[in-house]
């Protein structure tokens, strides 16, 4: 048997989740698989295979460098349960806009366009803050997320805007409001499929996500012991 601590980011998970792992086998020496990723990309050499750079949140979510998260549409209300931003009859249009990344947070200047290189999209970059504690982990989109843990702070995990260059001044546009992470986004950052059918209410869904072993990490750990090749495209073990 083997026991130790592994970092999920070293195996392609867009999250620096460190977890204690125990591997045991009755038929072969138990040992962890070699890491496939590193903080800095490592080229292949005579000493072994190379390693790719850690997967960033932007890569996992399919977002560009200047893209921004969009608020969650709550049943019977707008972002965070506030007033409905559009008439009820426009709900489908609103959801479509969310899916395309075209609906911007409230109190955002009109020159902020997703995917643009000017206006607010260039002044601010988005980062994920894990909770509301003073020493909460904050990671920008071009980095892996910190450990995603939920529970009584499930609603505190938020996307926040940070200035790209100099600190904002009195003439700078208002800072975009923080946006709560969605269960879909949190699941993707755990390497679950975007359409994974989480069950229960929002708090229960976040608890399931936070307690789960990232499927990609689990596949890496099990593949050599099941003598099954790992399919990196869908994280399944081929028969």
Buried (B, 14 or more C-beta within 10 A) or exposed (E): EEEEEBBBBBBBBBBBBEEEBEBEEEEEEBEBBEBBBBBEEBEEEEEEEEBEBBBBBBBBBEBEBBBBBBBBBEEEEBBBEEEBBEEEEEEEEBEEBBEEBEBBBBEBEEEBBBEEEEBBBBBBBBBBBBBEEEEBBEBBBEBBBBBBBBEEBBBBBBBBBBEEEEEBEEEBBEBBBBBBBBBBBBBBBBBBEEEBEBEEEBEBBBBBBBEBBBBBBBBBBBBBBEEBEBEEEEBEBEE
